[in-house]
Amino acid sequence: MSGASVVESDDAANDGEHGDYDPKDEDTVKTIKELLDTRVRPAVANDGGDIVFHGFKDGVVFLHMRGACAGCPSSTATLRHGIENLLRHFCPDVQEVRPV
């Protein structure tokens, strides 16, 4: 056995080494992750949820909803009207946000 941790921490889930995206989109992904960490995650954490970056491809951001967000009927509205609008405002390359 290697002794390596089986479970990743929340910080590792949002660091630059994780997520599925083309290396040419590195700057856009960096901005997306910064916005998620500074504006989105603290807000959803107040309601017992968490949202983690999962990938970026062809203008679509893929996010994983966890905690209270995973089963919340309002999570789709939060993605579409809140997070998507925020990311599109600050990142012109973002066209859509989808849950995974």
C-alpha positions as CSV (number, residue, x, y, z in Angstrom):
1,M,0.0,0.0,0.0
2,S,1.2,3.5,-0.8
3,G,-0.2,5.2,2.2
4,A,-1.8,7.9,0.0
5,S,-5.1,9.4,1.1
6,V,-8.1,7.8,-0.5
7,V,-10.3,10.9,0.0
8,E,-9.4,14.2,-1.5
9,S,-10.0,17.4,0.5
10,D,-12.4,20.1,-0.8
11,D,-9.4,22.3,-1.7
12,A,-7.9,19.5,-3.8
13,A,-11.2,19.2,-5.7
14,N,-10.9,22.7,-7.0
15,D,-7.1,23.0,-7.5
16,G,-5.5,23.4,-11.0
17,E,-4.6,19.7,-11.3
18,H,-8.2,18.5,-11.3
19,G,-11.1,19.0,-13.7
20,D,-11.5,18.1,-17.3
21,Y,-10.5,20.9,-19.6
22,D,-8.2,21.7,-22.6
23,P,-4.9,23.3,-21.5
24,K,-5.5,26.2,-23.9
25,D,-8.4,27.2,-21.6
26,E,-6.2,27.4,-18.5
27,D,-6.8,31.2,-18.1
28,T,-10.5,30.9,-18.4
29,V,-10.6,27.9,-16.0
30,K,-8.5,29.8,-13.5
31,T,-11.0,32.7,-13.5
32,I,-13.9,30.3,-13.2
33,K,-12.4,28.6,-10.2
34,E,-11.5,31.9,-8.6
35,L,-15.1,33.1,-8.9
36,L,-16.5,29.8,-7.6
37,D,-14.2,29.9,-4.6
38,T,-14.7,33.6,-3.7
39,R,-18.3,34.3,-4.7
40,V,-20.3,31.0,-5.2
41,R,-19.0,28.5,-2.7
42,P,-19.3,30.8,0.4
43,A,-22.9,31.6,-0.5
44,V,-24.1,28.0,-1.0
45,A,-22.1,26.9,2.1
46,N,-24.5,29.1,4.1
47,D,-27.3,26.8,3.0
48,G,-25.3,23.6,3.7
49,G,-24.2,22.9,0.1
50,D,-21.1,23.0,-2.0
51,I,-20.4,23.3,-5.7
52,V,-17.2,22.0,-7.2
53,F,-15.6,22.6,-10.6
54,H,-15.7,19.4,-12.7
55,G,-14.7,20.6,-16.2
56,F,-14.9,23.1,-19.0
57,K,-15.4,22.3,-22.7
58,D,-16.7,24.2,-25.7
59,G,-18.0,27.1,-23.5
60,V,-19.8,24.8,-21.0
61,V,-18.8,24.7,-17.4
62,F,-19.6,21.4,-15.6
63,L,-20.2,21.7,-11.8
64,H,-20.8,19.0,-9.2
65,M,-23.4,19.8,-6.6
66,R,-22.8,18.4,-3.2
67,G,-24.4,18.5,0.2
68,A,-27.7,20.3,0.5
69,C,-27.3,21.4,-3.2
70,A,-27.4,17.8,-4.5
71,G,-31.0,17.3,-3.5
72,C,-32.3,20.8,-3.6
73,P,-35.1,21.5,-6.1
74,S,-33.8,25.1,-6.5
75,S,-30.3,23.9,-7.5
76,T,-31.1,24.1,-11.3
77,A,-32.4,27.7,-10.9
78,T,-29.3,28.5,-8.9
79,L,-27.1,27.1,-11.6
80,R,-29.0,28.8,-14.5
81,H,-29.9,32.2,-13.1
82,G,-27.2,32.7,-10.5
83,I,-24.0,31.0,-11.2
84,E,-24.3,30.9,-15.0
85,N,-25.0,34.7,-15.2
86,L,-22.1,35.4,-12.8
87,L,-19.6,33.4,-14.8
88,R,-20.9,34.7,-18.2
89,H,-20.5,38.3,-16.9
90,F,-16.9,37.8,-15.8
91,C,-15.8,35.1,-18.4
92,P,-17.0,35.8,-21.9
93,D,-15.9,32.3,-23.0
94,V,-18.6,30.8,-20.7
95,Q,-21.8,30.1,-22.6
96,E,-23.6,27.7,-20.3
97,V,-23.4,25.9,-16.9
98,R,-24.5,22.3,-16.4
99,P,-24.6,20.0,-13.4
100,V,-22.7,16.6,-13.5
